[in-house]
Amino acid sequence: MSDSLATRNAVMPKKSKKLLTKFFPNSYNYRFQDLPQKLRREVRQWIYLVDRVLASEEPRGQTIITEAAYARVKASTLRRKVQRYEDSNKDWRVFVSRTKIPHWDQQLPPKFITFWLKLCEANQGKQRKAWLELRQQLWARIPIPGYPLPPEVNSETQLPRGWSYKNMCRYREEGYDLNRR
């Protein structure tokens, strides 16, 4: 994202900040709050700008050129952001720059990691058995610590992002200390 967009206050009027809360689903709100304030501001500005393009009754190409000039960004950048936002079913996470925070959306909530480690201990350190039990809890819709709502499931793996057996074992191998939390 261009620095001019992040620093220009006129891009998003203060009134519209309240309206933007509808774009952040409750299940991902903690992810949004984990972002640094500067990136949250950028995401809000992109949502505001892209929604102006989508809501316009003018031809899209002309609207993109006008809005890009207003926000001082390239029209091709705005066109790409609009396309990604539409393709993702209006998911705000497409506006997070992976160069600034490469793995922010792949981190599991700390409460969940603690829950996982306790589950491993309850199964006498047997990770496979603990992982199978975790999957059963997910599919039975039993509330899982760290997730206010059930996590989104990948259609191919039938598991949320980051819940593969290999990834869960990695948390155990890294020596995550239960006593430090």
C-alpha positions as CSV (number, residue, x, y, z in Angstrom):
1,M,0.0,0.0,0.0
2,S,1.2,3.4,-0.8
3,D,2.4,5.5,2.2
4,S,0.3,8.4,0.9
5,L,-2.9,6.5,1.5
6,A,-1.9,5.6,5.0
7,T,-1.0,9.1,5.9
8,R,-3.8,11.0,4.2
9,N,-6.6,11.6,6.6
10,A,-9.2,12.6,4.0
11,V,-9.5,9.1,2.6
12,M,-11.7,7.9,5.5
13,P,-13.9,10.4,7.3
14,K,-14.2,9.8,11.0
15,K,-18.0,9.2,10.7
16,S,-17.5,6.0,8.7
17,K,-15.3,4.3,11.3
18,K,-18.5,3.1,13.1
19,L,-19.9,1.7,9.9
20,L,-16.8,-0.4,9.3
21,T,-17.4,-2.7,12.3
22,K,-19.8,-4.7,10.1
23,F,-17.0,-5.7,7.9
24,F,-15.1,-7.5,10.6
25,P,-16.8,-10.8,11.6
26,N,-16.8,-11.7,15.2
27,S,-14.7,-14.8,14.7
28,Y,-11.9,-12.8,13.2
29,N,-12.2,-9.7,15.3
30,Y,-9.3,-10.8,17.6
31,R,-7.1,-11.1,14.5
32,F,-7.9,-7.6,13.5
33,Q,-7.1,-6.3,17.0
34,D,-3.8,-8.1,16.9
35,L,-2.6,-5.9,14.0
36,P,-0.5,-2.9,14.7
37,Q,-2.6,0.3,14.8
38,K,-1.0,1.6,11.6
39,L,-2.0,-1.5,9.7
40,R,-5.5,-1.4,11.1
41,R,-5.9,2.1,9.8
42,E,-4.6,1.0,6.4
43,V,-7.1,-1.9,6.3
44,R,-10.0,0.5,7.2
45,Q,-8.9,2.9,4.5
46,W,-8.7,0.3,1.9
47,I,-12.2,-1.1,2.8
48,Y,-13.6,2.4,2.7
49,L,-12.0,3.1,-0.7
50,V,-13.0,-0.2,-2.2
51,D,-16.5,0.0,-1.0
52,R,-16.8,3.4,-2.6
53,V,-15.8,1.8,-5.9
54,L,-18.3,-1.0,-5.4
55,A,-21.2,1.2,-4.4
56,S,-20.7,3.7,-7.3
57,E,-23.3,3.7,-10.0
58,E,-20.7,4.9,-12.6
59,P,-18.8,2.5,-14.8
60,R,-16.3,0.7,-12.7
61,G,-13.3,1.6,-14.7
62,Q,-14.0,5.3,-14.5
63,T,-14.8,5.0,-10.7
64,I,-11.5,3.3,-10.1
65,I,-9.6,6.0,-11.9
66,T,-11.4,8.8,-10.0
67,E,-11.0,7.1,-6.6
68,A,-7.4,6.2,-7.2
69,A,-6.6,9.8,-8.0
70,Y,-8.4,10.9,-4.9
71,A,-6.5,8.5,-2.7
72,R,-3.2,9.1,-4.5
73,V,-2.7,5.4,-5.4
74,K,-2.2,3.8,-8.8
75,A,-5.4,2.8,-10.6
76,S,-4.0,-0.6,-11.2
77,T,-3.4,-1.1,-7.5
78,L,-6.9,-0.1,-6.7
79,R,-8.3,-2.4,-9.4
80,R,-6.3,-5.3,-8.0
81,K,-7.5,-4.6,-4.5
82,V,-11.2,-4.4,-5.6
83,Q,-10.8,-7.7,-7.5
84,R,-9.2,-9.5,-4.5
85,Y,-11.8,-8.1,-2.1
86,E,-14.7,-9.3,-4.3
87,D,-13.0,-12.7,-4.9
88,S,-12.6,-13.3,-1.2
89,N,-16.3,-12.5,-0.5
90,K,-15.4,-9.2,1.1
91,D,-12.9,-10.6,3.5
92,W,-10.9,-7.7,5.1
93,R,-7.8,-9.9,5.5
94,V,-6.9,-9.4,1.8
95,F,-5.8,-5.9,2.6
96,V,-3.1,-6.9,5.1
97,S,0.3,-6.6,3.6
98,R,2.2,-9.9,4.0
99,T,5.5,-8.0,3.6
100,K,4.8,-6.2,6.9
101,I,3.5,-9.1,8.9
102,P,4.3,-12.4,6.9
103,H,2.7,-14.9,9.3
104,W,0.1,-13.0,11.3
105,D,-2.9,-14.9,10.0
106,Q,-1.3,-18.3,10.5
107,Q,-0.8,-18.0,14.2
108,L,-3.1,-20.0,16.5
109,P,-4.6,-18.2,19.5
110,P,-2.5,-18.7,22.7
111,K,-5.5,-20.1,24.6
112,F,-5.9,-22.7,22.0
113,I,-2.2,-23.7,22.1
114,T,-2.5,-24.0,25.9
115,F,-5.6,-26.2,25.4
116,W,-3.7,-28.3,22.9
117,L,-0.8,-28.9,25.2
118,K,-3.1,-29.9,28.1
119,L,-4.9,-32.2,25.7
120,C,-1.6,-33.9,24.9
121,E,-0.8,-34.2,28.6
122,A,-4.2,-35.7,29.3
123,N,-3.5,-38.3,26.6
124,Q,-0.1,-39.2,28.2
125,G,1.9,-37.2,25.7
126,K,0.5,-39.1,22.7
127,Q,0.0,-36.4,20.1
128,R,-1.8,-38.5,17.6
129,K,-4.5,-39.5,20.1
130,A,-4.8,-35.9,21.3
131,W,-5.1,-34.7,17.7
132,L,-7.9,-37.2,16.9
133,E,-9.7,-36.1,20.0
134,L,-9.4,-32.4,19.0
135,R,-10.9,-33.2,15.6
136,Q,-13.8,-35.0,17.3
137,Q,-14.4,-32.0,19.5
138,L,-14.4,-29.7,16.4
139,W,-16.8,-31.9,14.5
140,A,-19.1,-32.3,17.5
141,R,-19.2,-28.5,17.8
142,I,-17.9,-28.5,21.3
143,P,-16.6,-25.0,22.2
144,I,-12.8,-24.8,21.8
145,P,-10.8,-22.4,23.9
146,G,-9.3,-19.5,22.0
147,Y,-12.2,-19.4,19.5
148,P,-15.3,-17.4,20.4
149,L,-17.1,-19.1,17.4
150,P,-16.2,-22.4,15.7
151,P,-13.2,-21.8,13.5
152,E,-13.7,-21.9,9.7
153,V,-13.0,-25.3,8.2
154,N,-11.0,-25.8,5.0
155,S,-13.2,-27.8,2.5
156,E,-10.4,-30.1,1.5
157,T,-8.9,-31.0,4.8
158,Q,-12.1,-30.6,6.9
159,L,-9.8,-28.8,9.5
160,P,-9.2,-25.1,10.3
161,R,-6.1,-23.4,9.0
162,G,-3.1,-24.5,11.1
163,W,-4.7,-27.6,12.6
164,S,-2.8,-30.2,10.6
165,Y,-1.2,-33.0,12.6
166,K,2.2,-31.9,11.5
167,N,1.6,-28.3,12.6
168,M,0.1,-29.3,15.9
169,C,3.1,-31.5,16.6
170,R,5.4,-28.6,16.0
171,Y,3.9,-26.7,18.9
172,R,4.7,-29.7,21.1
173,E,8.3,-30.0,19.8
174,E,9.0,-26.3,20.3
175,G,8.8,-26.8,24.0
176,Y,5.9,-24.6,24.6
177,D,5.9,-24.1,28.4
178,L,2.4,-24.3,30.1
179,N,3.7,-22.7,33.2
180,R,4.7,-19.4,31.5
181,R,1.1,-18.5,30.7
